[in-house]
Amino acid sequence: MTTVDLTNCDREPIHIPGSVQPHGCMIVCDAEAVTIRRHSSNASAFLGLKEFELVGRRLEEVLGGPVVHEMRNALARSGVPSRAGLMPRYRLPSLDREFDISIHAFKGNAIIEFEKSVPAGPSSPLEFARTLVGRLSDVTTPAQLIKNAARLLRAVLQYDRVMIYQFAPDGSGKVVSEAKRPDLESFMGQHFPASDIPQQARQLYLLNPIRVVSDSSGERFPIMPVLDAAGEPLDLSYAHLRSVSPIHCEYLRNMGVSASMSVSIIVDGALWGLIACHHYSPRSLSMNRRIAAEIFGEFFALQLGALTQKQMLLAAERARDFLNGLLSSAAHVTDASGFLGQHLAAFRNLVESDGVGVWVNGEWRAEGSAPPAEFAGELAAFAGEVCEGRIWATTALAEALPAARAHAEQFAGLLAIPLSQIPRDYLFFFRRELVHMIEWGGDPNKTYASGPHGDRLTPRQSFAVWKETVAGHSKVWTPVERELAESARRTLIEVVLRQSELLADERNKAEIRQKMLNQELNHRVKNILALIKSIVAHPLAEGATIEAYVTSLKGRIEALAIAHDQAMRASGGGLLLDLINAEASPYRTSGGTITVRGPSVSLDARAFSVVALVIHELITNAAKYGALSVKTGELTVDWSVNAGGDCEIVWQERGGPPVTPPSRQGFGSILIGRSIPYDLGGRSDVSFEPQGITAKLCIPAKFVRWTEDAASPEEAPVPVKGKPGRPLDGKRVLLVEDQFIIAMDCEDMLATLGASQVEVCANVSEALSFLSRTAPDLAILDVNLGSETSEPIGNRLRELGVPFLFATGYDDLAILGVAEAATLRKPYNLAALEAALRRLPGVV
């Protein structure tokens, strides 16, 4: 047998380890779960079975008929190996305890995994998943999503460290987000080579999106027999109990990590990265929490893909505005080199770069980290050889043009944009060597223990290997950046063409412009198709005809088109009146009477699209079955502002056919009832009264802007008294809170009030450990921390002279021994927190 070490670990057959982890056992049967073929060596002891020799016996004889019946049902439900059938907290008759059981079929085997149930926690993973998903549903950027996800998962799953790890195109990776215990070294921003997660491991992460290591030093229980009658080992690609590579376990042990969990982040079918959790003592995650983590990983990937696409669209829109403005200002330009040289700094905002230069008519102009003029001619000549009328990019120019090594300090990567059809004029973007841009997140002198395979198996040595690998290379030019560069090429060709209009044939110029317009049209059509993809993907409702589906689909796409048109006219939003009138216009002559009234109010882009779909569904239903389906019907739509500034819409139908509540909910009904609450945090109530439908919709104030004086004077907000400005500007705050939701909310409020740093601790020991290293400017302490109180922390803060507040839901603090202290009553909001801090001596 070949020994696996660092020279061949990329070929290690990790999907057939021949053993399982110690926190569970395994029984393997034929495809119909009738006869036992294999089992882990600990199966009898783990399950409390008297029989040791299990191979060849019927599963019903060993576990009992009712248990096996449920297992076969679970196997039938599983469908695919990656979605195992689950039996959480199932009590086996042979033992007076519960087990978490999962079963999946793969390669002709039914693989049954048993784990001991954890008594604590809810009976379903849905509460976990709902909490995780709900806290991230309103983020607006990928960076915010990535940052908050690590914090949230650590708070929910209670691992010592949670990181989000992103893969680069070359297989290397970077820690882009981290939440950890205060005493642990930070890995934030660190890079690791592709060999740290070999190709076969990345493939398994695509197949099986969640991986749990309960004990990196734990015993491995072999599968018996190792080979079947055909001489084949058991493929455990989809098994959660699959043993871990010895090299990976050594890597974890060298960091002091005893347990870990990873969740795959799969975007558009590709492995974007991992959510990696570390714990410094043995720990196995219950099935409920594991399922919740898996659901969260899928939601995170979908949200990340959507936000990334949105960011790309916004970047493309900004680029289009910049290039359109550039083209307009170049209408009468005769000196293209001078004109482009004046806008070089703005070009750096178009494509992320460290420097930019333009070579036009033999003249060189540059901005930022760019080569000197004496090298520009050689660079332009090289671009003429490789561009061939298209953009060309590299992360290591010196490998293609050795003369560039003399300027390695200025740049390593190059993106070249030809500005003419003949090799003559170019716009260049430059990027510095990637290693120069790295900052190590922790102590650069810290060392880790080495294993038998050498110093390589540590994060710091991995980082050194990565630096060796990428030396002389810049950050990769992404497809989006190349697309933006192509947009710039088309626009700048137009600038250069205008300079030479007197020398060019008018017909040739028209053909080139037509080609550019076709390319732009093609680009826009692709974006439009991407936007309607999610609507088209909705499955056909049970019992519905294809004609009804096509009609419904057409109407929804038209509603989005109306919303898009109105939003573009209003720079990202639109008037509610215009939206309703646009949706109602086809029915003003064919149906009943329509009355629309309310003060002038506009919705932002997010709310506009959501409300457009809801109004479309309501008016379509009214035209098919309600008040607008008969000549005598009446539809009234009123809206007004409430005391909180929300927009309240009342949709009322009368005079139509008698109304009865629907027996089932279709997609349209679900959209009306859930989209506004889920997407905007508002309300949506629909009443099916006999005389007609009444719908009450509430759009939160943050999504609306009243263009008339709709607010009542007595509801004007009362300003907070005290010194002007934010009371915590530049201050460091210690927050001690054992409820993660409250801690996250308070942390955000403190940041809003200007806090430069917020250190969150969940118990007394963590807080005292932090105070032994540094003293904050102030602290907020939850009084009751489970089985202990924060009184020792308050005593220590008094010794250090640090002002602090006790946050509590108790009415009488004397019973906790902290009556004589400044307090903040729970629950509290931003205004209450600010008022309490302003009253605290020494804060403002």
C-alpha positions, 0 to 999 in steps of 0.5 A, spaced: 500 500 500 502 506 498 504 511 503 500 518 503 504 524 504 505 531 502 508 529 495 502 525 493 496 527 497 493 530 491 492 523 489 489 520 496 483 516 495 479 520 500 472 518 498 474 511 500 478 511 507 475 504 509 473 507 516 469 512 520 469 517 525 468 515 532 462 519 534 457 514 530 457 507 526 455 505 520 451 499 517 451 497 509 446 493 506 444 491 499 440 497 495 433 495 498 436 495 505 435 487 506 441 484 508 447 487 511 453 487 507 458 491 511 459 495 518 463 499 522 467 495 527 464 499 533 457 498 530 455 492 535 458 496 541 455 503 539 448 500 538 448 496 544 447 489 540 449 482 542 451 480 536 458 482 533 458 478 527 453 482 522 455 481 515 450 476 512 444 477 517 437 480 515 437 487 517 430 486 520 433 481 525 438 485 528 434 492 529 427 490 528 421 490 523 418 497 525 425 500 525 427 497 518 420 499 515 422 507 517 429 506 514 426 504 508 421 509 508 427 514 509 431 511 503 425 512 499 424 519 501 432 521 499 432 520 492 439 522 491 445 520 495 446 528 497 440 528 500 440 522 505 433 520 508 433 523 515 430 520 522 432 525 527 431 523 534 429 516 533 429 511 539 431 504 538 428 498 541 435 495 543 437 501 547 433 506 551 436 512 548 435 516 541 439 516 535 440 521 529 439 516 523 441 518 516 440 513 510 442 514 502 443 509 496 450 509 492 453 505 488 448 499 489 449 500 497 444 502 502 449 506 507 446 507 514 449 512 519 448 512 526 449 518 531 447 519 538 442 524 539 444 531 543 438 532 548 438 539 548 436 544 542 429 544 538 426 538 535 427 541 528 432 544 524 427 549 521 428 554 527 436 554 526 435 555 519 430 560 520 434 564 525 440 564 520 436 566 514 432 571 517 438 575 520 441 576 513 435 577 508 436 584 508 444 585 507 445 589 500 452 588 498 456 581 498 461 584 503 456 585 508 453 578 507 460 575 508 462 579 514 455 578 518 455 570 516 461 569 520 459 572 526 452 569 525 454 562 525 459 563 530 453 565 535 448 560 533 453 554 532 458 556 538 464 554 534 471 557 537 472 560 530 468 561 524 471 563 517 469 564 510 474 562 505 474 564 498 477 560 492 481 564 487 481 561 480 488 557 481 485 553 486 488 557 492 484 561 497 483 567 502 480 568 509 475 573 507 471 573 514 472 571 521 469 571 527 473 568 533 474 567 541 478 574 543 484 570 545 485 566 538 490 569 533 486 572 527 487 568 520 483 574 517 486 576 510 491 570 510 492 566 503 493 559 502 496 555 496 491 550 492 495 544 495 492 545 502 485 543 499 487 538 493 482 537 487 479 531 489 477 534 496 474 540 492 470 535 488 467 532 494 465 539 497 461 539 491 458 532 492 457 533 499 456 540 502 457 539 509 463 536 513 464 534 520 470 532 524 468 531 531 475 529 534 482 530 529 485 525 534 480 520 535 480 513 533 478 511 526 473 505 526 474 500 520 469 498 515 468 490 515 470 487 510 474 492 507 473 490 500 467 486 497 466 480 493 468 484 487 474 487 491 471 494 491 472 498 497 466 502 500 465 509 496 463 514 502 463 520 498 456 522 501 457 519 508 457 524 514 461 519 518 467 518 513 474 518 516 478 524 514 485 524 511 491 523 516 494 529 513 488 534 514 487 531 521 495 533 522 494 540 519 488 541 524 492 538 530 498 542 529 494 548 530 491 546 536 484 544 533 480 538 535 474 539 531 471 542 525 466 543 520 466 546 513 460 548 509 460 548 501 459 555 498 456 553 491 455 559 486 452 557 479 455 550 480 462 552 482 465 551 488 466 559 490 469 557 497 467 554 504 464 556 511 470 553 515 469 552 523 474 550 528 473 548 535 479 547 540 476 541 544 472 535 541 465 536 538 460 533 534 455 537 531 448 534 532 444 532 525 439 538 527 444 543 527 448 540 521 442 540 517 441 547 519 448 549 517 447 546 510 440 549 509 444 556 511 450 554 506 445 554 500 441 560 502 448 564 503 450 561 496 444 564 493 444 570 496 451 571 494 450 570 487 444 575 487 448 580 490 454 579 486 450 580 480 446 586 483 453 589 484 455 587 477 449 591 474 451 597 478 458 597 476 456 596 469 451 602 470 456 606 473 461 604 467 456 606 462 454 613 465 462 614 465 463 612 458 457 616 455 459 622 459 466 621 456 463 620 449 459 626 450 465 631 452 469 628 446 464 631 441 469 636 438 476 633 441 482 633 436 487 631 441 485 624 443 492 623 447 491 629 451 483 628 452 484 621 455 490 623 459 486 628 463 481 622 465 486 617 467 484 618 474 477 616 472 479 610 468 482 607 475 475 607 478 472 603 472 477 597 472 480 596 479 488 597 478 494 600 481 496 604 475 493 606 468 497 609 462 495 611 455 499 611 448 496 615 443 500 617 436 506 615 440 505 619 446 505 616 453 501 619 459 500 615 466 497 615 472 499 611 479 504 605 479 505 605 471 512 604 467 516 610 465 515 613 458 522 610 456 519 603 456 512 605 454 514 604 446 516 597 447 510 596 451 506 598 445 510 594 440 509 588 445 501 589 445 501 590 438 503 583 437 498 580 442 492 584 442 490 582 435 484 588 435 482 585 442 483 586 449 489 582 452 490 580 460 496 577 464 497 576 471 505 576 470 507 580 464 514 579 465 513 571 463 511 574 456 515 580 456 522 579 460 524 586 459 518 588 464 522 585 470 526 591 470 519 594 473 517 589 477 516 594 483 511 598 479 507 592 476 506 585 475 499 584 471 497 588 465 490 589 462 491 592 455 485 595 451 487 597 443 484 603 441 484 602 434 483 596 429 491 597 427 496 596 432 497 603 434 494 606 440 492 603 447 490 604 454 493 600 459 491 598 466 497 595 471 496 591 477 502 590 482 505 584 485 499 580 489 504 579 495 506 586 496 498 587 498 498 582 503 497 583 511 498 578 515 492 578 520 496 575 526 503 575 530 508 574 524 513 571 529 508 566 532 510 558 530 506 552 530 508 545 532 510 541 526 508 534 524 512 528 521 511 531 514 515 537 516 513 544 517 509 545 511 503 542 515 501 549 518 497 555 516 504 560 516 508 555 512 502 554 507 502 562 507 509 561 505 508 556 500 503 561 497 507 567 497 512 562 493 507 560 488 504 567 486 511 571 486 511 575 480 503 575 479 498 580 480 491 579 482 487 576 477 483 580 472 476 577 473 471 576 467 467 582 469 473 587 469 474 584 462 467 586 460 468 593 463 474 593 459 471 591 452 465 597 454 471 602 454 474 599 448 468 600 444 467 607 447 474 609 446 475 607 439 469 612 438 473 617 441 479 616 436 474 615 430 472 622 431 479 625 431 480 622 424 473 623 421 476 627 416 480 622 414 475 616 414 470 614 409 463 615 412 461 608 410 466 605 414 465 609 420 457 607 420 459 600 419 464 600 425 459 604 429 453 599 427 458 593 430 459 597 436 451 598 437 450 590 436 455 588 441 452 593 446 445 590 444 447 583 445 450 585 452 443 588 454 439 582 452 443 578 456 442 582 462 435 582 461 434 574 460 438 574 466 433 578 470 427 574 468 430 567 469 428 566 476 420 568 474 421 563 468 424 557 472 417 557 477 414 550 475 407 549 472 402 549 478 398 543 479 392 542 474 394 548 470 394 549 463 400 551 459 396 557 456 394 559 463 402 558 465 404 562 459 399 568 460 401 568 467 408 568 465 407 574 460 403 578 465 409 578 470 414 579 465 410 585 463 409 588 470 417 587 471 418 591 465 413 597 467 417 597 474 423 597 470 421 603 465 418 607 471 424 606 475 429 608 470 425 614 469 425 616 476 433 614 477 432 608 481 425 608 484 418 611 481 411 614 483 406 609 486 400 613 482 404 611 476 405 604 477 398 603 479 395 607 473 400 603 468 397 596 471 390 599 471 390 602 464 388 596 460 382 595 464 379 602 465 375 601 458 373 593 459 371 592 466 368 596 472 370 603 475 377 604 477 378 609 483 385 611 485 387 616 490 392 618 495 398 623 496 404 623 492 409 618 494 415 615 491 418 608 492 425 606 492 427 601 486 427 595 491 420 596 493 418 598 486 419 592 483 416 588 489 409 592 489 409 592 482 408 584 482 403 585 487 399 590 484 399 586 478 397 579 481 391 583 484 389 587 478 389 580 474 385 577 479 380 582 479 379 582 472 379 575 471 374 573 477 373 580 481 370 587 481 373 588 474 370 582 471 363 585 470 361 592 468 358 593 475 364 592 479 368 598 483 375 597 484 378 603 489 385 604 491 387 608 497 393 610 500 396 614 506 401 615 511 401 613 518 404 615 524 411 612 523 411 614 516 409 608 512 405 607 506 398 604 507 395 601 501 387 599 501 385 595 495 377 594 495 373 591 490 365 591 490 360 589 486 363 583 483 361 576 483 360 573 490 367 571 493 369 565 497 376 564 500 380 559 495 381 552 497 389 552 495 394 557 494 397 558 488 404 562 486 400 569 485 396 568 492 403 566 495 406 572 492 401 577 494 401 574 501 408 574 502 413 578 498 412 585 502 413 582 509 419 577 507 422 582 502 421 589 505 419 587 512 412 590 511 405 587 512 400 584 507 393 582 509 388 579 504 380 578 506 376 574 502 369 578 504 363 575 500 362 582 497 369 583 494 376 582 496 379 587 501 387 587 501 391 592 506 398 593 504 404 596 508 410 599 505 415 601 511 418 608 511 425 606 509 422 604 502 418 610 501 419 618 500 413 623 501 413 628 496 408 632 499 407 634 506 403 628 508 406 627 516 402 630 521 406 635 526 405 632 532 408 626 530 415 629 528 421 626 532 423 629 538 431 630 538 436 627 543 438 632 547 445 633 549 452 634 546 452 634 538 455 629 534 455 621 535 457 620 543 462 614 541 466 617 536 473 613 536 471 609 543 473 602 544 467 598 547 466 592 551 460 588 550 458 582 554 452 579 552 450 571 552 444 572 547 447 572 540 441 576 537 441 581 542 449 582 541 449 583 534 443 588 534 447 592 540 454 591 536 450 595 530 447 600 534 454 602 538 457 602 531 452 607 529 453 611 535 461 612 532 464 606 536 471 604 533 471 598 536 466 593 539 469 587 543 463 582 544 464 577 550 459 571 552 461 570 559 465 572 565 471 568 563 472 571 556 470 578 559 476 578 564 481 575 560 480 581 555 480 586 561 487 583 563 490 585 556 487 592 555 482 597 558 476 599 553 473 606 554 466 604 556 462 597 557 455 595 556 454 588 561 448 584 561 446 582 568 444 575 567 449 571 564 446 564 564 448 561 571 452 567 573 452 574 573 456 580 570 458 583 577 465 580 577 466 584 570 463 590 573 468 590 579 474 589 575 471 595 571 471 600 577 478 598 579 480 600 572 476 606 572 472 604 566 464 607 566 459 602 564 452 600 564 448 594 566 443 592 561 437 588 564 430 586 563 429 585 571 425 590 575 429 589 581 437 589 581 438 588 588 436 581 588 442 580 583 447 584 587 448 590 582 442 595 584 447 601 585 449 602 578 447 605 571 442 601 568 439 600 561 432 596 561 431 591 556 429 591 550 432 597 548 433 601 541 438 606 538 435 612 542 434 609 549 441 606 548 444 613 546 440 617 552 443 612 557 450 613 554 449 620 554 447 620 562 453 616 563 459 620 567 465 620 563 462 618 556 460 625 553 
